[in-house]
């Protein structure tokens, strides 16, 4: 097996969730075409409990075996203890649950070209505005060109702060089984990028979108204007969201959180009018869709596995969850 150290982005992605984990990989076929595949494994309760502070992972030996079963079943059959000696290290992208990080949106008129200078400026800005904790934290970010600024430029940066003590838990676990974390991602942001990739450009390039992600027992809301994020909010829900239709109280809470987020966003950006909502969720969400259309007066569409079948991405039925879709979204 060839090592992939020379590619710009890892060809493997490991997505950590609260109730499942997923593994995705990209490889070229003999004709040179890119093929992507994924697998997913359910987890016992409380094995992963996302938090921006404190313990996230428990029962590390069992969790390592779950990951090995996805990434290298032959090694898993021999036990996790010999994994590090039996597997050629693979460079990977790690996707964390949204509730394991703290995120904020920043705007800059200008940004340095070099990444290190950009990070220094972003950290300075975060410190000046006291938006996110910086002590003992790693900063990851994605830069968006502000189309509202026209030729004058301008950039919006979605920034996440991850405590080194939290990140170390995930990194140490991966390294113990021959996986080398190279890129760290936020689940909702990678899924949002995937939706932009598979949707008609007119849906996001000329509109303001309310993005709603229901996964990992949390609700993440992003307001995007012309493909550029203006607002970010993540709320822990504390319960499984895969069968939201059977939980009237949860439905009400989701609707109220969406309404509150729109109000806060409007206070910060009075000129913004949201045109459409996109729900990223597992299973049937018709009732959520109806409530948002009725109460918030937005047209709604859903991002799910059917949305990406046009890309040739397929998975067996037992692997077609949001966790595996997020893992695929983490691939280049």
N, C-alpha and C positions, 0 to 999 in steps of 0.2 A: 504494500500500500504506500502511495506517495504522500509525503507530508504536504500540507497546504499553506506553509508559512508565507509563500510569495503572493498569494491572492490578496486583493485589497480588503475584502471582507471575508469572514469565516464562511465555510460552506456547510456548517453544522449549527443548529440552534437547539438549545435546551430551554424549554419554557416551564417555570415553576408556577403552580397554581395552588389553591387551597385544598381542592378536592381531587386533583389529578396533576400529572406532569406529562409533557409531550416532547418528542424528539423529531426533528426534521433535518433532512440532508439533501444536498443538491449535488448532482454528478452529471457528467456528459456521457451520452450514449456513444456507440461506435460510429454513428453518423455525425457526431458533434453536437446533437441537440441536447439541451439542458433538461434533465429529469429531476423532479422533486418528489420526495416521499416522506411520509410521517407516520408516527405511531403514538399511542397515548395509553397511559396506565392510570387507573383509579388509585386513590390513596386512602388509607384509614383516616378517621377524624383526628384533627389536631397534630398531624405529622408536620404540616407546614402552617404556621400561624403568622401571616405577614404583619409586620409592624415596623415603623421607622426607627424605633428604639427597642432594645432588648432582644430576647430570644425569638428567632423565627423558625428554627429547625429543631426537631426532636427525633429520637430514635434513629440516629444517623446511620447505623449499620443497616437497618431495614430500608431506609430511604436510598442508601447507596445501591442496594440490591435491586430496588425498583428501577433506578436509573440504568444500571447495567443490563437489566432485562430488555430495556428499550434500545440501548446504544450498542451493546455487544453481548447477545444472549449466550454465546459460547463461554465467555469469561464468567458470566453470571452463574453458569452451571457449576463452575469450580469454586465460587464464593468470592466475595468482595475483597477478602484479605490479600489475594494474589493479583488483584486487578492492576495495580500500578506497574507491576513487573511484566504483565502479560499483554498490555495494550500499548501500541505506538501512540504517543500523545497526540491529541487532536485539538486544534484551535477552534473555539466555539464562541457563538453569541449566547449570552445568558439573558433571558427575559424574566424580569421580576414582576410580581404582582404590583399593581398601582399603589396599593396601600402600604407597601414596604418603603416607599420613598415620599419625599415632599417636593412638590413642583410649583413653579411660578412662571408667569409670562413677562418678558422684558422687551422693551423697544429701544433700538439704537439707531441714531441717524447714520452712524458709520461703524464699521467693525474692522479690526485688523485682518490681514490676509492669513497670517500664520495662526494655527490652532492654539499654540501655547499662549500667544499674546491675546487671543480671543478669550481663552479661559481666564486669564489674569484679569482682564477687563470685566468679565461677567462676575467673577468672584468679588471684585471691588464694588461693583454695582449692587450686588446682593448684600454686601456688608453695609454699604451706605444706606440702603433702604430697609435693612433688617427684615428681609422677606423670608429667608431660609437660614437654618443653622449652618454655620461654616466650620466650627471647631470639630476636628476629627471627621470631616465629611469629604466625600468625593463628589465632584460636580460633573454631570453628564448633560449634554444639551443638543438640540437640533435647531439649525438656523433656517428661517424662512424669509424669502425676499418679500418686502412689503409692497404689494402692487398698488396700493392706494397712494404711494408717494411718487409714482410715475418715474420720470427720468432722474428725479432728485435722489432716488435710492431710498435707503431706510431698510432696517431689518428687524424682524421679530424673532426672539429666541425663547423657545420653551425649555426651561432649565429644571433639572431635578437634582436634589441633594440627597445623597445616600450616605448614611453613617458608615465609616470604615468598619466599625465593629459588626454592623449588620452585613455589609458586603463580604467581610471575611468569612462569615459562616457559609455562604454560598460558594465562595471561591475555594475554601479549604475542602469542602465536600467534593466539588468537581475535580480538583487536583488529585485527591486521594484515589480516584478511579480513572486517571489518565485523560482528563478533559481540562484544557487550559482556557479559562475565560479570557477572551481578548476584547470583546465588545459587550457592553452592558446596555440593555434597552428597557424601556417602559412599555408594558403590554399595550395600553390604549393607544400610545403614539404609533407603534408599529402597525396596529390594526387600522388606525386612521390612514396611515400611508398606503396600506393595502387597498382600502376603499377608494382612495384617490386614483390608484393605479387601475382598478377594474371598472370604475364608473366613467360615464360620459364627462368629459372635461367641463362642459357647460354646467354640470350640476354643482361643481365646487369652485370653478374659476370665476363665475359671475354671480355667485350667491353667498348668502350667509347661512351657515349650517349649525344646527344644534346636534352635536355628536354625543350619543348616549351609549356607553359601554357597560353591560351587565355581566360581570364575571368575577370569579375569585371572592364571592361574598361581599362585593363592593359595587358601588355605582360611581362611574367617572363621567363627568360632563365637560366637554370642550366646545366652546363657541368659535367657529372659524369663519372669517370673512375673506372671500376670494382665495381660499386655500391657506390662509394665514391665521394661526390661533390668536384669539384676543383674550380668552378666559379659560381657566382650568380649575376644576374642583373635583376632589375625590372624597366620597363618604363611605365609610364602612357600614354594611347592612347587617352583618353578623349572622346571616343565614343563607342557605343554598338558594341561588337565583335561577337554577336550571328549569324549575317548574313554577314560574312566577304566576301563572294563571290560576293556580290553586290557592293563592295567598292574597286575599283581598286587602289585608293590612299593608302588605309589601307593595302592592300595586298603588295604593293611595300614597304611600311614602315616596315612591319613585316619581309620581306625578307632582307632588308637592316640592320635592327637591329640584325637579326640572324647572318649575315655575319660579322658585326662589333664585336659582342660578341665573335665569333670564333677567330677573329683576336686578340682581347685583350687577350683571354685565351691562344692563341698560344704564344704571347709575354711573358706571365708569365710562361708558361709551354711548352717550345719549343719541347719537346719530345712527346707531346700528339697529337695523330691523332684520330679524331672523326670518328666513323664507322657508326653511325645510328642516326636518329632523331625520337623522339616520340612527337606527337602533342596531347595535352590535350585540347579539344575544343568542343563546342556544334555545332551540325548540320553538314552540308556538308563542308568539307575542302579540296576537291580534288584539287582545284587550288593552294592552299597553298602548298599542298603536291607536286604537279608537279613542282612548282617553286623552292622548296628546293631541290628536287631530281635533277633538271636541273642545277640550279645555284651553289648549294653547293655540289653537287655530293654525296648525302647521301640517303640511303634507309630510308623510312619513314613509320611509322605506327601510328595509332590513338588510344588514350585511350578514350573510351566513354562507354555508358551504356551496349552495347553488350559485351564489354570486361569483365564485371563482372557478367554476367548472369550465368557463370559456378559456381559461388559461391552461387547461389540460391538467389541473391539479385534481387528483382523485384520492379517495381513501375509502377503506372498507367501512361498513356501517358503524361498527363499534369504535372506530377511530375518528368519527366525524363530529367531534365536539369543538367548542370554542378554544379549548386549550391547544388542540392540534392545529387549528387554523391560525392561532397566534404564533405558534412555532414556525409555520410556513411563512408567515408575514415577517419573521425575523431573518429569513434567508435573502441573499442579494438577488 
